[in-house]
Amino acid sequence: MKNMQDKLVGRYGEQIAADFLRKKGYTILASNYTTHVGEIDLIARKGEVVAFVEVKTRKSQGYLPASAAVGKEKQRRIVRSAQLWIAENESCDQFSFDIIEVYTEDKTIRHIRNAFV
């Protein structure tokens, strides 16, 4: 389980990512959507596309990008959770699985659209 500091940093990054998406014309449909198989940090819509977004927050850009922390198992949990959200909420013909990297030290935000699947 994450310690409290990691949780606070994660929530901070998710708020920055949500604000970033709003400025880009997205509507936030859900945050921290949790199912029995996993969690999706942000679910957002822009036009006809629903984006299921994993947010990764780091202090700085090290030798690996923050998105490298989203491995195959994490991707599977996000996809399965997205299927459950679609079944409960609204159908969508177009969707994407995105990653947003937030680097707090230099205030860099990187939106990777269609990062997986």
C-alpha positions in Angstrom: 0.0 0.0 0.0 1.2 3.5 -0.8 2.3 5.7 2.0 0.4 8.9 2.7 3.0 11.1 1.0 2.8 9.1 -2.2 -1.0 9.3 -2.1 -0.9 13.1 -1.7 1.6 13.4 -4.6 -0.6 11.2 -6.7 -3.8 13.2 -5.9 -1.9 16.4 -6.6 -0.8 15.1 -10.0 -4.4 14.0 -10.8 -5.7 17.4 -10.1 -3.1 19.0 -12.3 -3.9 16.5 -15.1 -7.7 17.2 -14.7 -7.1 20.9 -15.0 -4.8 20.3 -18.0 -7.5 18.3 -19.8 -10.2 20.9 -19.0 -8.0 23.5 -20.6 -7.7 21.3 -23.7 -11.5 21.0 -24.0 -12.2 17.8 -22.2 -15.1 17.3 -19.7 -14.1 15.2 -16.7 -16.7 12.4 -16.3 -15.2 10.6 -13.3 -12.1 10.6 -11.2 -10.6 7.7 -9.2 -13.2 5.3 -10.7 -12.7 2.1 -8.7 -13.9 -1.4 -9.5 -13.1 -4.8 -8.2 -10.4 -5.2 -10.9 -8.7 -1.8 -10.7 -8.9 2.0 -10.8 -8.9 4.6 -13.5 -7.5 7.9 -12.4 -9.6 10.1 -14.8 -12.3 9.5 -17.3 -12.8 12.4 -19.7 -14.7 13.2 -22.9 -13.8 15.4 -25.8 -16.2 15.3 -28.6 -17.1 11.7 -29.4 -14.0 10.2 -27.7 -13.9 9.0 -24.1 -10.4 8.9 -22.7 -9.5 6.6 -19.8 -6.5 8.3 -18.3 -3.7 6.9 -16.0 -1.8 9.8 -14.3 1.8 9.3 -13.2 3.4 12.0 -11.1 7.1 12.3 -10.5 9.3 15.0 -9.0 11.6 15.0 -12.1 12.2 13.3 -15.3 14.7 10.5 -14.5 16.2 8.0 -16.7 12.8 6.4 -17.4 9.6 8.3 -18.2 6.8 8.1 -15.6 4.7 6.2 -18.2 7.1 3.3 -18.0 5.4 2.5 -14.6 2.3 1.5 -16.5 3.1 -2.1 -17.3 1.0 -4.8 -19.1 -0.8 -5.9 -15.9 -1.8 -2.3 -15.0 -2.9 -1.8 -18.6 -5.1 -4.9 -18.4 -6.7 -3.7 -15.1 -7.4 -0.3 -16.7 -9.0 -1.9 -19.8 -11.2 -4.2 -17.7 -12.3 -1.3 -15.5 -13.1 0.8 -18.6 -15.3 -2.0 -19.9 -17.2 -2.0 -16.6 -17.5 1.8 -16.7 -18.9 1.7 -20.3 -21.4 -1.0 -19.3 -22.6 1.1 -16.3 -22.6 4.5 -17.9 -22.7 5.1 -21.6 -21.7 3.4 -24.7 -18.9 4.9 -26.7 -17.7 4.0 -30.1 -14.5 5.9 -29.8 -12.2 5.7 -26.8 -8.6 5.9 -25.9 -6.3 4.8 -23.2 -4.1 7.7 -22.3 -1.3 8.4 -19.9 -0.5 11.8 -18.5 2.9 12.3 -17.0 3.2 15.1 -14.4 6.7 16.3 -13.4 6.4 18.6 -10.4 10.0 20.0 -10.3 9.9 21.6 -13.8 6.1 21.7 -14.1 6.1 19.6 -17.2 2.9 17.8 -18.3 3.0 15.2 -21.1 -0.2 13.8 -22.5 0.3 10.5 -24.3 -2.8 9.7 -26.3 -3.6 6.1 -27.2 -0.7 5.0 -25.0 -1.8 1.3 -25.1 -4.4 -1.1 -26.5 
